[in-house]
Amino acid sequence: MGRVLRAIRDDLGFETASVYVRSSDGWELLHRDGATQPWHGLIDPSVLEGTAEAAAYPDVRSVPGVGPRLARLGCSSLAVLPLPEEGRLLLDASRPPRAGGWIERARPYLELVAAMAGSGWASGGSLRSEQEVAALDRLFAACQETLGRAASTDDLLDSARQSLEASELFLITGRGSSRRVFSSPDAFSGLVRDLPSEVLSGHGLGLDPRAVRDLAVAVRASSRAVAGAFGREGDDLEIVLIGWAEGPALSTASAVVAARAISTARVALEARRQAVTTLVDRERAKMAYALHDGLTQTVTGAVLQLDALANRIERDPPSALAVVEQAKVEIRRSLAELRGLLFDLTPATDEEAAPDEPLTRYVDDVVKRWRLPARVAVQGDLTAVPERVLSVAYVVIREALANAAKHAAGRNVTVSLAASDHDLMVVVGDGGRGFTREDEAQAREAHHLGLDLLRRRVGEVGGRLRIESRPGRGTRVIARLPINGVAS
């Protein structure tokens, strides 16, 4: 840029050439070629607003307002030329410029400047590249910060608008003739109909000025300068419009980058929201399974037994007493299951969050809760196992021990854990009565869904579940959980 400015000032007879660009805070000096003079502190394009974009003042005293002060500081002549992207070139000297025709002589240089601004300045970007890079950097930081917390689309748009120092920002999204509009600030939110067809069928991520104007009218934008681009194309079309009450809009290339960043961050927020919803639904299903297979069934049975108790008390008191004792046992067992469920839902304290052997400690707690004389064996380093794998191992152990407590009468219960570099093997065995495939099918028909839940949770981490059971020979639940990838 320096060589071009030097050629302009030398050919036109000025001593200093200064390039200014407009920002949200006013005019900023981008580059200066020539000596800094005492009067430079008084002049920028704002002192010439209201005059022609290209103007010459051979006698600086004719400059409205500040002319006499500039002359007292030693300035003799001043000129202003328009540059691309709403930039301004100021030329000044301590002597009068060369006679006449200097605007015509400057035109080839301005055309060169326009070409350089369109393809990128040889010294590193367009007239406003430095400002736009800084603005995009702030936008990326705002998107990262928004993704790091529980935020909504409105939060994202507010952060994006502020980072770009914009007055308003619109996100147009959806399908069909009616599109949803989000805005920051929330001046226009709702549906917009009959968007220009040439916009919706356009090619490329950038929007031409006419399309930007049409969209700005459709969403009732009030900014003086507006930039727009596609954040996403295709069926799930998204368009981002950004407006500034003062200063120039982003260039088309920067608007495309900004739109893509905002749209990508919004997709990530939506994906996280859906993931949280899925996780909550899964936990609800798990609680429903646990309550249905445990507490609900026991209470139903106890109610039926108590209904028949009145007649039995008169007819056979010892039998009635046995019914009461059996109901007490079943209710206590269901109460233990409910306490176990509440135990799993209770957040760990800071001291409990990272014990040396978290899974072993968990197994011990479950064994104590179920009052099982279980033997626990651990091989390998459990602290190296990822949390997502450990969480599934918790489910396997809990469900298997619950079944052992219900059906094995506390006989020969074993829990073994073996961690390797590739997977975690979990084996829970008991010496209970076992079951057949027909028994399992009948349990599924009766909505006892514990094993189905177990298979689904193991499958979610790419693991494999095998259940070995024979009537009278007990049951073994075997889960191979890969630490990375899919179990072999």
C-alpha positions as CSV (number, residue, x, y, z in Angstrom):
1,M,0.0,0.0,0.0
2,G,2.8,2.3,0.8
3,R,4.2,2.4,-2.8
4,V,0.7,3.3,-4.2
5,L,0.2,6.1,-1.7
6,R,3.7,7.5,-2.4
7,A,3.0,7.5,-6.1
8,I,-0.3,9.4,-5.5
9,R,1.2,12.1,-3.3
10,D,4.3,12.6,-5.5
11,D,2.3,12.8,-8.7
12,L,-0.3,15.2,-7.2
13,G,2.2,17.3,-5.3
14,F,1.2,16.6,-1.7
15,E,3.5,15.7,1.1
16,T,1.4,13.2,3.1
17,A,-1.2,10.6,2.1
18,S,-3.4,9.0,4.8
19,V,-5.9,6.2,4.4
20,Y,-8.9,6.1,6.8
21,V,-11.6,3.5,7.3
22,R,-14.8,3.8,9.2
23,S,-15.4,1.7,12.3
24,S,-18.0,1.7,15.0
25,D,-16.0,4.3,17.0
26,G,-15.6,6.6,14.0
27,W,-12.8,7.1,11.5
28,E,-9.6,5.1,12.1
29,L,-6.2,5.7,10.5
30,L,-5.2,2.6,8.6
31,H,-2.0,3.7,6.9
32,R,0.0,6.9,6.4
33,D,2.8,7.7,3.9
34,G,4.8,10.8,4.5
35,A,5.8,12.9,7.5
36,T,3.4,13.3,10.4
37,Q,2.5,17.0,10.8
38,P,1.2,19.1,13.7
39,W,-2.2,19.6,11.9
40,H,-2.8,15.8,11.6
41,G,-4.3,15.8,15.1
42,L,-7.2,18.0,13.8
43,I,-8.1,16.3,10.6
44,D,-9.8,13.0,9.6
45,P,-12.7,12.5,7.1
46,S,-15.3,13.6,9.7
47,V,-14.2,17.2,9.3
48,L,-15.2,17.0,5.7
49,E,-18.6,15.3,6.1
50,G,-21.3,17.1,4.2
51,T,-18.9,18.0,1.4
52,A,-18.3,16.1,-1.9
53,E,-16.6,12.7,-1.6
54,A,-13.9,14.1,-3.9
55,A,-12.9,17.6,-3.0
56,A,-9.9,19.8,-3.3
57,Y,-8.9,22.8,-1.0
58,P,-5.9,24.6,-2.6
59,D,-6.3,27.1,0.2
60,V,-6.9,25.2,3.4
61,R,-8.6,28.2,5.0
62,S,-11.6,27.4,2.9
63,V,-12.2,24.1,4.7
64,P,-15.4,24.7,6.7
65,G,-14.9,25.0,10.4
66,V,-11.3,24.0,11.0
67,G,-9.6,25.7,8.0
68,P,-8.2,28.7,9.8
69,R,-6.8,26.5,12.6
70,L,-5.1,24.2,10.1
71,A,-3.5,27.2,8.4
72,R,-2.2,28.5,11.7
73,L,-0.5,25.1,12.3
74,G,1.3,25.3,8.9
75,C,-1.1,23.4,6.6
76,S,-1.6,25.0,3.2
77,S,-3.6,22.5,1.1
78,L,-5.9,19.6,1.6
79,A,-7.8,17.1,-0.6
80,V,-10.0,14.1,0.0
81,L,-10.7,11.1,-2.3
82,P,-13.2,8.2,-1.9
83,L,-11.8,4.7,-1.6
84,P,-13.5,1.3,-1.8
85,E,-15.3,-0.1,1.3
86,E,-16.2,3.5,2.4
87,G,-12.6,4.4,2.9
88,R,-11.2,7.9,2.5
89,L,-7.8,9.1,1.2
90,L,-6.6,12.4,2.7
91,L,-3.8,14.4,1.1
92,D,-2.2,17.4,2.7
93,A,0.9,19.6,2.3
94,S,2.5,22.7,3.7
95,R,2.4,24.2,0.2
96,P,-0.2,24.6,-2.5
97,P,-0.8,21.6,-4.8
98,R,0.2,21.6,-8.5
99,A,-2.1,23.5,-10.8
100,G,-5.4,22.0,-11.8
101,G,-6.5,18.6,-13.0
102,W,-5.3,16.6,-10.0
103,I,-8.6,14.7,-9.5
104,E,-8.4,13.5,-13.1
105,R,-4.7,12.5,-12.6
106,A,-5.8,10.6,-9.4
107,R,-8.4,8.5,-11.1
108,P,-6.0,5.8,-12.4
109,Y,-4.6,5.4,-9.0
110,L,-8.1,5.1,-7.5
111,E,-8.9,2.4,-10.0
112,L,-5.7,0.6,-9.0
113,V,-6.8,0.9,-5.3
114,A,-10.2,-0.5,-6.1
115,A,-8.7,-3.5,-7.9
116,M,-6.3,-4.2,-5.0
117,A,-9.2,-3.9,-2.5
118,G,-11.2,-6.4,-4.6
119,S,-8.5,-9.0,-4.8
120,G,-6.7,-8.3,-1.6
121,W,-4.0,-5.7,-0.9
122,A,-0.5,-7.0,-1.8
123,S,0.7,-6.1,1.7
124,G,-1.9,-8.3,3.4
125,G,-5.7,-7.8,2.8
126,S,-8.2,-5.2,1.8
127,L,-8.7,-1.7,3.2
128,R,-10.6,-3.0,6.2
129,S,-8.8,-6.4,6.6
130,E,-7.3,-5.6,9.9
131,Q,-10.5,-4.5,11.4
132,E,-12.5,-7.4,10.0
133,V,-9.9,-10.0,11.2
134,A,-10.2,-8.5,14.7
135,A,-14.0,-8.6,14.5
136,L,-14.1,-12.2,13.3
137,D,-11.6,-13.1,16.0
138,R,-14.0,-11.6,18.6
139,L,-16.9,-13.5,17.0
140,F,-15.1,-16.9,17.2
141,A,-14.3,-16.2,20.9
142,A,-17.9,-15.3,21.5
143,C,-19.1,-18.6,19.9
144,Q,-16.6,-20.6,21.9
145,E,-17.8,-19.0,25.1
146,T,-21.4,-19.5,24.3
147,L,-20.8,-23.2,23.5
148,G,-19.0,-23.6,26.9
149,R,-22.2,-22.8,28.8
150,A,-25.9,-23.7,28.8
151,A,-27.0,-21.1,26.2
152,S,-29.8,-20.6,23.8
153,T,-30.0,-19.3,20.2
154,D,-30.9,-15.9,21.6
155,D,-27.8,-15.9,23.8
156,L,-25.7,-16.9,20.8
157,L,-27.1,-14.1,18.6
158,D,-26.7,-11.5,21.4
159,S,-23.0,-12.5,21.9
160,A,-22.3,-12.6,18.2
161,R,-23.9,-9.1,17.6
162,Q,-21.9,-7.6,20.5
163,S,-18.6,-9.1,19.3
164,L,-19.1,-7.7,15.8
165,E,-20.1,-4.3,17.3
166,A,-23.3,-4.4,15.2
167,S,-26.6,-2.7,15.9
168,E,-28.8,-5.7,15.0
169,L,-28.4,-9.3,13.9
170,F,-31.0,-11.6,12.3
171,L,-31.1,-15.4,11.7
172,I,-33.5,-16.6,9.1
173,T,-34.0,-20.4,9.3
174,G,-36.5,-23.1,8.3
175,R,-38.2,-24.6,5.3
176,G,-41.0,-23.8,3.0
177,S,-42.6,-20.4,2.2
178,S,-42.6,-19.3,5.9
179,R,-39.3,-19.0,7.6
180,R,-38.6,-18.5,11.3
181,V,-36.7,-15.3,12.3
182,F,-34.6,-14.8,15.4
183,S,-33.2,-11.4,16.1
184,S,-30.9,-9.6,18.4
185,P,-32.0,-7.4,20.0
186,D,-35.4,-9.0,20.1
187,A,-37.1,-6.4,17.9
188,F,-38.4,-8.9,15.2
189,S,-39.0,-12.6,16.1
190,G,-41.5,-14.7,14.4
191,L,-42.3,-15.8,10.8
192,V,-41.4,-14.1,7.6
193,R,-43.2,-15.0,4.4
194,D,-42.6,-14.7,0.7
195,L,-38.8,-14.3,0.8
196,P,-37.4,-13.4,-2.6
197,S,-37.2,-16.6,-4.6
198,E,-33.9,-15.6,-6.2
199,V,-32.4,-15.5,-2.7
200,L,-33.7,-19.0,-1.7
201,S,-32.4,-20.5,-5.0
202,G,-29.1,-18.6,-5.0
203,H,-25.8,-20.3,-5.4
204,G,-22.8,-19.8,-3.2
205,L,-22.7,-18.6,0.4
206,G,-22.5,-14.9,-0.3
207,L,-25.6,-12.6,-1.0
208,D,-25.5,-9.9,-3.5
209,P,-26.4,-6.3,-2.4
210,R,-29.9,-6.5,-3.9
211,A,-30.7,-9.7,-2.0
212,V,-29.4,-8.2,1.2
213,R,-31.6,-5.2,0.7
214,D,-34.7,-7.3,0.0
215,L,-34.1,-9.4,3.1
216,A,-33.4,-6.4,5.3
217,V,-36.8,-5.0,4.3
218,A,-38.5,-8.4,4.9
219,V,-37.2,-8.5,8.5
220,R,-37.6,-4.8,9.1
221,A,-34.0,-4.0,9.6
222,S,-33.2,-0.4,10.4
223,S,-29.5,-0.3,10.0
224,R,-27.7,2.0,7.5
225,A,-25.2,-0.7,6.4
226,V,-26.2,-4.4,6.2
227,A,-24.2,-7.5,5.3
228,G,-25.6,-11.0,4.8
229,A,-24.6,-14.5,3.9
230,F,-25.8,-18.1,4.1
231,G,-25.0,-19.9,7.2
232,R,-26.3,-23.2,5.8
233,E,-27.7,-24.1,2.4
234,G,-30.0,-26.9,1.3
235,D,-33.3,-27.9,2.9
236,D,-32.3,-26.5,6.3
237,L,-31.5,-23.1,4.9
238,E,-30.1,-20.4,7.3
239,I,-29.3,-16.8,6.4
240,V,-27.6,-14.4,8.7
241,L,-28.1,-10.6,8.3
242,I,-25.9,-8.2,10.3
243,G,-26.6,-4.4,10.5
244,W,-24.7,-1.4,11.6
245,A,-26.2,2.0,12.4
246,E,-22.8,3.6,11.8
247,G,-19.8,2.5,9.9
248,P,-19.5,0.2,6.9
249,A,-20.8,-3.4,6.8
250,L,-18.5,-6.4,6.7
251,S,-17.2,-7.4,3.3
252,T,-18.9,-10.3,1.6
253,A,-16.1,-12.7,2.4
254,S,-16.1,-11.8,6.1
255,A,-19.9,-11.9,6.2
256,V,-19.7,-15.5,4.8
257,V,-17.2,-16.5,7.6
258,A,-19.4,-14.8,10.3
259,A,-22.6,-16.5,9.0
260,R,-20.9,-19.9,8.9
261,A,-19.5,-19.5,12.4
262,I,-22.9,-18.4,13.9
263,S,-24.8,-21.2,12.1
264,T,-22.3,-23.8,13.1
265,A,-22.4,-22.7,16.7
266,R,-26.2,-22.8,16.7
267,V,-26.2,-26.4,15.3
268,A,-23.8,-27.4,18.0
269,L,-26.0,-25.9,20.7
270,E,-29.0,-27.6,19.2
271,A,-27.2,-31.0,19.1
272,R,-26.2,-30.6,22.7
273,R,-29.7,-29.8,23.7
274,Q,-31.0,-32.9,21.9
275,A,-28.3,-35.0,23.5
276,V,-29.3,-33.7,27.0
277,T,-32.9,-34.4,26.2
278,T,-32.0,-37.9,25.0
279,L,-30.0,-38.5,28.2
280,V,-32.9,-37.3,30.4
281,D,-35.3,-39.5,28.5
282,R,-33.0,-42.5,29.0
283,E,-32.7,-41.9,32.7
284,R,-36.5,-41.5,32.9
285,A,-36.9,-44.9,31.2
286,K,-34.3,-46.4,33.5
287,M,-36.2,-45.2,36.5
288,A,-39.5,-46.4,35.0
289,Y,-38.0,-49.9,34.5
290,A,-36.6,-50.0,38.0
291,L,-39.9,-48.9,39.6
292,H,-42.0,-51.1,37.4
293,D,-40.0,-54.2,37.9
294,G,-39.3,-53.6,41.6
295,L,-41.5,-51.4,43.7
296,T,-44.7,-51.6,41.6
297,Q,-44.7,-55.4,41.4
298,T,-44.0,-55.8,45.1
299,V,-46.6,-53.4,46.2
300,T,-49.2,-54.9,43.9
301,G,-48.5,-58.4,45.3
302,A,-48.6,-57.1,48.9
303,V,-52.0,-55.5,48.3
304,L,-53.4,-58.7,46.9
305,Q,-52.0,-60.7,49.8
306,L,-53.4,-58.2,52.3
307,D,-56.8,-58.3,50.6
308,A,-57.0,-62.0,51.3
309,L,-55.6,-61.7,54.8
310,A,-58.9,-60.9,56.6
311,N,-60.5,-64.3,55.8
312,R,-57.2,-66.2,56.5
313,I,-56.8,-64.7,59.9
314,E,-60.0,-66.3,61.1
315,R,-59.5,-69.6,59.2
316,D,-55.8,-70.2,59.6
317,P,-53.9,-67.7,61.8
318,P,-50.4,-69.3,61.3
319,S,-50.8,-69.1,57.5
320,A,-52.0,-65.4,57.9
321,L,-48.9,-64.7,59.9
322,A,-46.7,-66.2,57.2
323,V,-48.4,-64.0,54.6
324,V,-47.7,-60.9,56.8
325,E,-44.0,-61.9,57.1
326,Q,-43.7,-62.6,53.4
327,A,-45.2,-59.2,52.6
328,K,-42.8,-57.5,55.0
329,V,-39.9,-59.2,53.3
330,E,-41.0,-58.1,49.8
331,I,-41.7,-54.6,50.9
332,R,-38.3,-54.3,52.6
333,R,-36.6,-55.6,49.5
334,S,-38.4,-53.0,47.3
335,L,-37.5,-50.3,49.8
336,A,-33.9,-51.3,49.4
337,E,-34.2,-51.1,45.6
338,L,-35.8,-47.7,45.9
339,R,-33.0,-46.5,48.2
340,G,-30.5,-47.9,45.7
341,L,-32.1,-45.9,43.0
342,L,-32.0,-42.7,45.1
343,F,-28.3,-43.5,45.9
344,D,-27.5,-43.6,42.2
345,L,-29.3,-40.2,41.6
346,T,-27.5,-38.4,44.5
347,P,-24.6,-36.3,43.3
348,A,-21.2,-37.3,44.6
349,T,-19.4,-34.9,47.0
350,D,-16.0,-33.5,46.1
351,E,-14.3,-36.2,48.1
352,E,-16.3,-38.9,46.4
353,A,-15.9,-37.6,42.9
354,A,-12.5,-39.1,42.2
355,P,-11.7,-42.0,44.6
356,D,-8.7,-44.2,43.8
357,E,-10.8,-47.1,42.7
358,P,-14.3,-45.6,41.9
359,L,-15.9,-48.7,40.5
360,T,-14.7,-51.0,43.3
361,R,-16.0,-48.6,45.8
362,Y,-19.3,-48.5,44.0
363,V,-19.5,-52.3,43.9
364,D,-18.9,-52.4,47.7
365,D,-21.7,-50.0,48.3
366,V,-24.1,-52.0,46.1
367,V,-23.2,-55.2,47.8
368,K,-23.8,-53.7,51.2
369,R,-27.1,-52.3,50.1
370,W,-28.3,-55.7,48.9
371,R,-26.8,-57.5,51.9
372,L,-25.1,-59.9,49.6
373,P,-22.1,-62.1,50.7
374,A,-20.5,-61.3,47.4
375,R,-16.8,-61.8,46.5
376,V,-15.3,-58.9,44.5
377,A,-12.1,-59.3,42.4
378,V,-10.4,-56.5,40.5
379,Q,-7.6,-56.8,37.9
380,G,-5.9,-53.9,36.1
381,D,-6.1,-50.1,36.6
382,L,-9.7,-48.9,36.7
383,T,-8.6,-45.3,37.0
384,A,-7.6,-45.4,33.3
385,V,-11.1,-46.4,32.2
386,P,-13.1,-43.5,30.6
387,E,-16.1,-42.3,32.5
388,R,-18.6,-43.3,29.8
389,V,-17.4,-46.9,30.1
390,L,-17.5,-46.8,33.9
391,S,-21.1,-45.5,33.8
392,V,-22.2,-48.5,31.8
393,A,-20.3,-50.9,34.0
394,Y,-22.2,-49.4,37.0
395,V,-25.5,-50.3,35.3
396,V,-24.3,-53.9,34.5
397,I,-23.3,-54.5,38.1
398,R,-26.4,-52.9,39.6
399,E,-28.8,-54.8,37.4
400,A,-27.0,-58.1,37.8
401,L,-26.7,-57.8,41.6
402,A,-30.4,-56.8,41.8
403,N,-31.3,-59.9,39.9
404,A,-29.0,-62.0,42.1
405,A,-30.7,-60.6,45.3
406,K,-34.1,-61.3,43.9
407,H,-33.5,-64.8,42.5
408,A,-30.3,-66.2,43.9
409,A,-31.1,-66.0,47.6
410,G,-27.7,-64.6,48.2
411,R,-25.8,-67.7,47.2
412,N,-22.3,-67.7,45.6
413,V,-22.5,-64.2,44.3
414,T,-19.2,-63.0,42.6
415,V,-18.2,-59.8,40.9
416,S,-15.0,-59.6,38.8
417,L,-13.6,-56.7,36.9
418,A,-10.6,-56.9,34.6
419,A,-9.3,-53.8,32.9
420,S,-6.8,-54.0,30.0
421,D,-5.5,-51.5,27.4
422,H,-8.4,-52.3,25.1
423,D,-11.5,-53.1,27.2
424,L,-13.1,-53.6,30.6
425,M,-14.6,-57.0,31.3
426,V,-17.4,-57.2,33.9
427,V,-18.6,-60.6,35.1
428,V,-21.4,-61.0,37.8
429,G,-22.3,-64.5,38.7
430,D,-24.7,-66.1,41.2
431,G,-25.7,-69.6,42.3
432,G,-29.4,-69.0,42.0
433,R,-32.1,-70.9,40.3
434,G,-31.3,-69.6,36.8
435,F,-33.8,-69.3,34.0
436,T,-34.5,-70.5,30.4
437,R,-35.1,-68.5,27.2
438,E,-38.7,-69.2,27.7
439,D,-38.6,-67.6,31.1
440,E,-36.9,-64.5,29.6
441,A,-39.5,-64.2,26.9
442,Q,-42.3,-64.4,29.4
443,A,-40.6,-61.7,31.5
444,R,-40.5,-59.5,28.5
445,E,-44.1,-60.0,27.7
446,A,-44.9,-59.1,31.4
447,H,-42.9,-55.9,30.8
448,H,-40.0,-56.9,33.1
449,L,-37.4,-55.0,30.9
450,G,-34.2,-55.2,33.0
451,L,-32.2,-57.3,30.5
452,D,-33.4,-55.3,27.6
453,L,-32.3,-52.1,29.3
454,L,-28.9,-53.8,30.0
455,R,-28.3,-54.8,26.4
456,R,-29.2,-51.3,25.2
457,R,-26.8,-49.6,27.5
458,V,-24.0,-51.9,26.7
459,G,-24.6,-51.4,23.0
460,E,-24.5,-47.6,23.3
461,V,-20.7,-47.8,24.0
462,G,-20.1,-50.5,21.3
463,G,-19.9,-53.3,23.9
464,R,-21.2,-56.8,23.9
465,L,-23.4,-58.5,26.5
466,R,-23.7,-62.2,27.1
467,I,-26.0,-63.9,29.6
468,E,-25.4,-67.5,30.6
469,S,-28.0,-69.2,32.7
470,R,-29.3,-72.7,33.3
471,P,-32.1,-73.8,35.6
472,G,-30.7,-74.8,38.9
473,R,-27.1,-73.8,37.9
474,G,-27.3,-70.0,38.4
475,T,-26.6,-67.1,36.1
476,R,-23.6,-65.2,34.7
477,V,-23.8,-61.8,33.2
478,I,-20.7,-61.0,31.1
479,A,-20.1,-57.5,29.6
480,R,-17.1,-56.6,27.4
481,L,-16.9,-52.8,27.2
482,P,-14.3,-51.4,24.8
483,I,-12.3,-48.5,26.1
484,N,-12.0,-47.2,22.5
485,G,-14.0,-48.2,19.5
486,V,-16.1,-51.4,19.3
487,A,-15.6,-54.6,21.2
488,S,-13.9,-57.3,19.3
